[in-house]
Amino acid sequence: MRGKTPVIAMVTAGVVGAAAGGWPVVRAEAGGSSGPSMRTQLSSVLADQKWATPKPGTWTPPKPSTDGLPPVIDHIDTTERVVFLTIDDGYTYDSEFVDIVRKEKVPILTFLTTTYLRGQGQYFLAMRNAGSQIEDHTVTHPNMPSLSPDAQKRQICDSADAIQREYGRRPLIFRPPFGAYNQATRQASKDCGMKSILTWTAEFYNGTSGPGVGYNGFARADGGKGFKPGDIILMHYRKGLAGEFRMILGWIKQAGLRPAAVQNYLPRSLGGNAPETPAAN
């Protein structure tokens, strides 16, 4: 879901002390734009993170759908004490958040609404290199079931094309805006090369108020409380994300859990990195 007022900020990165092993400092600035040389600098200094894979015997991979369309996944069946952090949209650019993800080595998955790539592609390049894989969240964030099948296909395919052009990898996982989808959404997802549709178990309403939970509230889709192993948690790129991200990391730690990379719990046939049949103990 999107906020009401996009915060427009140009994000540049200064590479300081790279020869000595230092990291770029990513900070928001008004005006100006970053050219190809910035992309080259970021790519050469920042390396993709490699996240831990699940322990053998602790999880059951989601299954393909019997109808041949991408399955809808809202949690991972696992006994590991892990949850999965996913962040949607991309209209507010919190440079401190990039540093947290990179320095603390926190796995997240970004679902990018590609209209926000205009002038802001460098921010998500920095996010990608900090370890956040970037997946498909449409071009303009519409309510998908309200669109014709062809319009749904354009939203998904055009977004995937833009992400591939910008970052060199085509998304394989789709998240429908508002979590709303129908059979045409699933068919359009397949036609655009998506392997699965990822929704969520719970939402942290960071920087906004949620129904019945108030500002910065946390709500489970099943009406329960707290976290459960295998939860897929939704957050958004909003103002103040860095502080709110620290907040949820604290809650997760207090619950005796840790963040993990959801793509490592999805088999390759569903757009993830895991084998089709996990290793047994």
N, C-alpha and C positions, 0 to 999 in steps of 0.2 A: 504494500500500500504506500501511497505517496503522501507527502506533506502538502500544505497549501501553498507555501512560498519557497520556491527554490532559492538557495543561497549560492550566488554565482561568484566563484573565486578561481583565479588561475593558479595552478600549482606548478611550481618549478622545483628542481632539485639541484643542489650544489654539491659537487663531488669534491670533498675536501680530504686530503690525506689518503687518497685511494692507493697510492704507491706504498704507503706504510700499513695497508690493511684496514684503513678507516672506512666508514660507511657514509653514503650520501645523507645529508640532512634534508628532509623533504618539508617544505613549509609553504603555506598559502600566501600568495601575493596578488594584489589587484593589478589588472592590466597586463599587456604583453602576451607572448605565446612562446611555446617551446618548439624548437625545430628538430629535425632528425638527429642532430648531434646529441641532444639530451637523451633521446631514446637509446642511442649507441652507448652513451656513458652509463645509463642505468643498467642496461642489459649486460654490460661487461663487468660491472662491479657487484651487482646483486645477483645471486644464484637462486634458482628455485629451491624451495625447501623440500625435503623428503620426510614424509610423516610416517609414524609407526603403523605397522599393519596389525590386524587383530591376531590375538593369540589363538593357536589351533584349538578347536573344540569349544570355543566360547561364543560362537555366533552362527546364525542360520541366514544365508544370503536371501534377499528378496527373490521372488520367482517371476519369470516372464508371465505375461497374461496369456490366457488360453485363446483369446481372439486375435493374437498377433500384433496388437497395438501396444504402445509403451505403457507399462504398468504405472499406477499411481502409488507412490511410496510415501508414507508419513512417519515411519519410525524404522529402526533397525532392531531385529530380534537378537539381542546379545545379553550375556551374563556379565560381561565386562562392565566396570563402573565408569562408563563413558557416555558423554552426550555430544551432539553435533551442532556447531554454531554456523548459521547461515545468515547472510546479510543482503538485503534487497535494495534495489533502485540505484541511487548514485547522484543525488542532486545537492548534497552537502559534502564538502571536502575537508575533513578533519585530518590535518597532517600529523598531529600527535598520534592518531590512531594507527597510521602506517608504522610508526616507530614501535608502538606497543606490539603489534602483530609480529614484526620482525625480531625485535629484541627478546620478547618473551616466548617466541616460537609457538604461537597459538594457531592451530589449524582452523581456518574458516573457509566457507564457500561463498563467493559473491554471485548473486543473480543480478545481472546488469540490464537496466533499461537503456537501450543504446542511444536514445535521443540525447542523453547526457554526455555522450562522447564528444559532442561538439565543443571543442576548446578545452576539454578536460581529460583527454586520453592519457596524458602523462601521469595523472593521479592513479588511474587504474593500472597503468604499466608498473608503477611503484608498488601497488597492492599485489599485482600478479607476482612480481619478483620477491615480495615479502612472504609469499607462500600461498596467496589466495587464488585458487583456480577460479576462472570466470565462466559462468554458464548463462543460459538464455532466459531473459525475463521480458521479452517483446521489445518493440521499438518505442511505443508511446504509452504503455501501461493501460490498455483498455480492459473492460469487463468482457472476457472472451466469449461467453455464451451469447452476448448481445450482437456479435458480429456474424456475418455470413461465413461459410466454410472458406471461401477464397480470401476474405479479409483476414481471417485467423491465420491462414497459411502465410500471407504476406507479413504479418506481424512477427511470426516465429522465424521464417526463413530469412527475412531481411535483417533481423537482429543477429542471427547466427552468421550471416555473411559479413556484417560489420565487425563483429568480434573477431572473426577469422582474419579479416584484412588488418585489423589494428594490432592483434596480439599473436597471430600465426598459428592459432589452434581453433578449430571449429567446435563449438559447444556440443555436448551430447546429452545434456540434462536440461529439461525445461521446467520452469516454475511459472504457473499461471498467476497473473495479478489477482490479488484478493483471494487466491486459492480457488477461483471459480473456473470450472471447465465443463465441457460436455463431450459427447462422442465425437463431434466434429473437431474439437480441440485435440483429442487424442490422435485422430487421423491426420490432422495437420502437423502435429508433432512428428509422427512417423514420416510423413512426406518430406519434412525438413531435416531428417536425419537424427532426430532425438531418439534416444534409447529408453529413457524413463522420464516420468513426471514426478518431481519431488515437491511435496507440500510440507507440512510441519505438524508437530505434536503440541507445541506450546509457543506462545509469543511473549517476548519481553517488549513492552510498549515503551522502548527507550525514547526519551524526548517528547513523549506525547501521553495522552490518557487513553486507557483501554476500557471497554465496557465492564463496569462493575469492579474494576481493579484500580482506578485512579491513575495519577501521573506516575510514570516509570513503573507501572504495574506489570505483573506476570500472571498469565492465564493459560491454563491447559485446555485443549480442545475437548478433553473428556470430563472437564469440570472438577478434576482432582486438584491436589496441591503439590507444590514442590516439583522436584525432578525425579525422573525414573531413568534407569539405564536404557540407552537406545533412543532417547528423545532427540528429535530434530527441532531445534529452536530457531525461531525467526526474530531477527532484529532488522533495523533499517539504517541506512546512511543518513543520519540527521545531525544537526548541530549538537555538539557536546558528546559525540559518540565515544571519544576516548575515555572520559570519566565514567560513562555508563557501562562501557565494556569492562573496565576495571571492577565495577560493581557486580556485574554478573559473574565474572571470573571468581570473585570472592564468594558469592553464593554457591557456585558449583563446587569450589574447594571445601566449603563448610559442609556440604552434603556428602563429602567423601567421593566425589566424582572428578573427572578430568575431561577436557575437550579432546576429541579425536577427529580425524579426517573422514567424513562420510564417504568420500569417493573410494577409500580403501576398504569399505564394507559393501560396496556394490560390485557385482561381477562385471566383467568386461562387456558382456552382452547387454547390460543395462547402463552402460556409459561410465562404469567405474574402472578400478585398477585391479580388482580381486579376481582370482581364478574362479571358474564356474563351479568347481567343487572344492570347498575349503579343505585344508589338511586336517586330519583327525589328530587327536592326542597321541 
